[in-house]
Amino acid sequence: MENKPHILLIDGMAVLFRSFFATSAMGHFFPNADGVPTNGVQGFGRHALTAASIFNPTHLAVCWDMSAHTFRNDLFDGYKANRPAPAPELLPQFDMTRDLSELIGWKNYGIQGMEADDLIGSLVCEWEGKADITIVTGDKDLLQLLRPGVKIAFMKKGYNIYDIYDEQRFIEEYEIPPHRFVEIKAFTGDASDGYPGVKGIGPKTALKLIKEYETVEKVVESLHELAPGMRKKIEADMEMLHLSKQLAQIHCEIDFEDPIEELILPEFSSSELRDQLEQHGYSMILRQLNSLFPEQTKTTV
């Protein structure tokens, strides 16, 4: 039996932001010859290349948020409204990082009005059962995508330390199936995304409710069974409870229909790639490439 493809899906903005703040906190921006900061873009390249060496995929795609405004902002004005504007040193690196990803030869996805989470979710659903999938991210919302053949690698320390979840680990820890994770988020909300859920209900209480009733809708149907204090909290934030579930739900309906050959992992043996990395001043990426894939980066005379 032929081995399944292994697709590595990278949450582009999550890696870029993490890479930028890892060095900007110390005042290191690594400007290029034109004085433009490159710390985020070079950190992204190093992180993604390291992930490719660790997880050894056959295919790879990077998913991007294309703008701050998405359909979730149309649902709720306060969605991510609490986030500060990007640092001026980061602004030019958004396009630079996408350009780098294309330069290396990785498949890139980005759709106006949709978040990277929704693109990742749609790719997971599209390739479910046909490929093994590893997702590199820092976003716990993606736990709802766990299923057989899917792993999530949460970035931790440096470029090579990950906290990896699969369906079995999630069920052991939460004692609910992964697709129910969105029901928990409906109650707890998400402070980083700016929506509150139900005031006074934290993760432990939310998990207890979902273990017993499975969904938000079934909890609401069973309000008469709950303690008066709990019932009062839910009734007071009923509208926000349902809205929070909508905001937390990853949409998986985007139909890409790209042949898997478009996602195939490129080789890094091209002298043109190495030359372009040098021309862009991406010396740290080039060193990482040489270190991680020495057999592919030997130049031929």
C-alpha atoms as one frame of an Amber mdcrd trajectory, in Angstrom:
protein
   0.000   0.000   0.000   1.325   3.428  -1.000   2.227   5.770   1.851  -0.022
   8.785   2.303   1.370  12.226   1.575   2.287  14.231   4.667   1.221  17.889
   4.408   2.769  20.504   6.696   0.424  23.495   7.100   2.057  26.612   8.530
   0.079  29.408  10.185   2.054  32.167   8.506   1.124  35.129  10.695   1.557
  33.145  13.903   5.126  32.255  12.918   5.894  35.757  11.640   4.638  37.530
  14.772   6.444  35.109  17.068   9.667  35.550  15.101   9.392  39.343  15.105
   8.790  39.704  18.841  11.482  37.168  19.731  14.174  39.583  18.579  12.486
  43.013  18.591  12.118  42.750  22.376  15.908  43.075  22.520  16.011  45.823
  19.901  17.326  43.540  17.168  15.721  44.194  13.770  18.529  43.078  11.377
  18.029  45.792   8.725  18.979  45.009   5.150  21.126  47.177   2.866  18.171
  49.546   2.404  17.652  49.889   6.143  14.438  47.814   6.132  14.042  45.484
   9.150  14.213  41.769   8.360  14.053  40.164  11.811  10.503  38.871  11.328
  10.935  37.599   7.792  14.265  35.908   8.561  12.849  34.393  11.735   9.881
  33.094   9.750  12.148  31.509   7.162  14.329  29.866   9.787  11.304  28.609
  11.745   9.549  27.186   8.678  12.698  25.514   7.369  13.346  23.975  10.782
   9.747  22.689  10.917  10.236  21.103   7.493  13.380  19.357   8.745  11.700
  18.149  11.966   8.383  16.920  10.575   9.765  15.754   7.230   6.658  16.450
   5.142   6.248  15.572   1.482   4.097  18.669   0.903   3.838  22.114   2.480
   1.541  25.139   2.393   1.568  28.453   4.254  -1.764  30.075   5.165  -2.039
  33.831   5.650  -4.382  36.416   7.118  -4.718  38.956   4.307  -6.247  41.873
   6.227  -7.327  42.890   9.707 -11.009  42.938   8.677 -12.739  39.577   8.228
 -16.289  38.272   8.233 -15.979  37.911  12.021 -15.702  41.696  12.326 -19.024
  41.914  10.495 -20.508  39.616  13.146 -18.988  41.510  16.093 -17.414  44.983
  16.008 -15.229  44.163  18.989 -13.549  41.183  17.334  -9.766  41.644  17.786
 -10.432  45.369  18.342  -8.283  45.245  21.495  -5.120  44.389  19.589  -2.534
  47.143  19.126  -1.499  48.278  15.662   1.552  46.440  14.291   4.911  47.974
  15.121   6.268  50.154  12.283   9.288  47.848  12.003   6.931  44.936  11.300
   4.739  46.597   8.656   7.025  46.153   5.626   7.756  42.563   6.617   4.234
  41.248   5.912   4.690  41.375   2.129   8.383  40.519   2.418   7.552  37.297
   4.261   4.923  36.193   1.757   7.392  36.974  -1.030  10.055  34.895   0.739
   7.657  31.966   1.051   6.960  32.111  -2.681  10.662  32.510  -3.455  11.479
  29.314  -1.572   8.758  27.533  -3.540   6.093  26.939  -0.913   2.401  27.038
  -1.770   0.702  30.088  -0.236  -2.980  30.607   0.553  -4.656  33.871   1.505
  -8.227  35.072   0.935  -9.570  38.520   1.759 -12.172  38.389   4.517 -11.065
  34.977   5.787  -8.574  34.105   8.515  -5.690  31.698   8.183  -7.555  29.414
  10.631 -10.361  29.004   8.081  -7.921  28.257   5.271  -6.151  25.670   7.431
  -9.493  24.163   8.451 -10.634  23.943   4.833  -7.393  22.262   3.785  -7.710
  19.788   6.662 -11.225  18.895   5.533 -10.205  18.745   1.875  -7.327  16.320
   2.498  -8.853  14.391   5.419  -8.234  10.675   4.949  -6.088  11.289   1.866
  -3.049  12.721   3.624  -1.497  12.995   7.062  -1.410  16.612   8.222   0.739
  18.513  10.719  -0.203  22.110  11.590   2.396  24.543  12.959   0.732  27.340
  14.935   0.439  29.080  18.273  -3.354  29.258  18.173  -5.286  26.940  20.512
  -8.468  27.505  18.474  -7.096  24.997  15.979  -7.536  22.167  18.494 -11.071
  21.801  17.131  -9.529  20.487  13.877  -7.935  17.413  15.477  -9.066  14.110
  13.987  -7.377  10.890  12.802  -4.302  11.726  10.755  -4.051  15.334  12.000
  -1.521  16.695  14.510  -1.052  20.220  15.806   2.440  21.405  16.719   2.266
  24.420  19.020   5.401  26.549  18.911   7.224  26.723  22.226  10.896  27.528
  22.739  13.278  28.509  19.961  12.869  27.059  16.492  12.604  23.389  17.354
  10.577  22.921  20.549   6.922  22.023  19.969   4.014  20.856  22.096   2.300
  18.318  19.861  -1.348  17.326  20.121  -3.160  14.545  18.341  -6.755  13.420
  18.762  -5.890  10.834  21.417  -3.982  13.299  23.615  -6.813  15.833  23.386
  -9.433  13.273  24.421  -7.265  12.084  27.316  -6.855  15.653  28.614 -10.317
  17.098  27.947 -12.478  13.954  27.922 -14.516  15.338  25.010 -14.000  14.974
  21.237 -11.954  17.784  19.651 -14.801  19.229  17.602 -16.511  20.114  20.921
 -13.663  22.510  21.784 -15.601  25.321  20.104 -18.425  24.794  22.642 -15.973
  25.537  25.462 -14.791  28.696  23.703 -18.409  29.836  23.414 -18.641  29.968
  27.212 -15.129  31.204  28.025 -14.711  33.611  25.149 -11.230  34.637  24.049
  -9.563  37.684  25.579  -6.932  37.880  22.840  -9.648  37.942  20.168 -11.781
  40.390  22.126 -14.995  38.440  22.664 -16.119  37.658  26.212 -18.298  34.535
  26.159 -20.355  34.275  29.349 -19.149  36.438  32.214 -18.233  34.371  35.265
 -17.781  31.051  33.460 -14.181  29.873  33.136 -12.587  26.900  31.383 -13.230
  24.348  34.151 -16.939  25.161  34.432 -17.313  25.325  30.650 -15.678  21.914
  30.242 -17.919  20.445  32.934 -21.004  21.741  31.107 -19.872  20.368  27.742
 -18.952  16.990  29.221 -22.504  16.725  30.515 -24.518  18.407  27.775 -22.198
  18.258  24.724 -23.242  21.521  23.025 -24.210  25.106  23.804 -27.678  24.448
  22.438 -28.228  21.463  24.731 -27.018  23.478  27.727 -29.573  26.173  26.898
 -32.309  23.559  26.528 -31.396  22.249  29.982 -31.136  25.553  31.872 -33.835
  24.389  34.281 -31.460  21.632  35.463 -28.655  24.049  36.374 -28.016  25.772
  39.679 -29.775  29.170  39.894 -26.501  31.116  39.881 -25.243  29.331  36.767
 -28.580  29.717  35.017 -28.600  33.450  35.769 -25.113  33.947  34.285 -26.035
  32.163  31.052 -29.356  33.944  30.694 -27.660  37.320  31.191 -25.184  36.657
  28.354 -27.317  34.445  26.111 -26.791  36.524  22.976 -23.032  36.727  23.501
 -22.886  32.975  24.184 -24.279  32.157  20.744 -22.235  34.885  19.074 -19.036
  33.635  20.748 -19.652  30.187  19.323 -19.986  31.674  15.843 -16.749  33.593
  16.285 -14.841  30.576  17.611 -16.035  28.165  14.915 -13.436  27.541  12.222
 -15.001  27.456   8.780 -13.979  24.524   6.620 -16.094  25.124   3.518 -13.538
  26.807   1.230 -13.013  24.578  -1.802  -9.485  24.919  -3.180  -9.428  21.880
  -5.486  -5.689  22.280  -6.023  -3.877  19.120  -7.118  -1.555  17.942  -4.391
   1.387  18.382  -6.759   1.058  22.163  -6.211   1.949  21.626  -2.528   4.951
  19.382  -3.086   7.954  20.294  -0.947  10.572  21.972  -3.129  14.205  21.012
  -3.134  16.685  23.570  -1.898  19.495  22.738  -4.312  18.819  25.659  -6.659
  21.775  28.027  -6.917  19.266  30.673  -8.048  17.451  30.402  -4.696  20.709
  30.756  -2.781  21.726  33.752  -4.910  18.381  35.468  -4.342  18.537  34.890
  -0.609  21.962  36.513  -0.621  20.725  39.426  -2.751  17.878  40.077  -0.309
  20.299  40.072   2.598  18.770  36.943   4.144  22.083  35.593   5.381  20.570
  33.925   8.483  18.058  31.998   6.351  20.835  30.891   4.030  22.937  29.650
   6.953  19.903  27.776   8.319  19.304  26.220   4.918  22.910  25.062   4.663
  22.797  23.657   8.198  19.471  21.813   7.924  19.681  20.542   4.353  23.415
  20.246   3.556  22.817  17.461   1.037  20.555  19.773  -0.967  22.643  22.912
  -0.806  25.940  21.704  -2.191  26.794  23.717  -5.261  27.963  21.904  -8.323
  30.844  23.195 -10.397
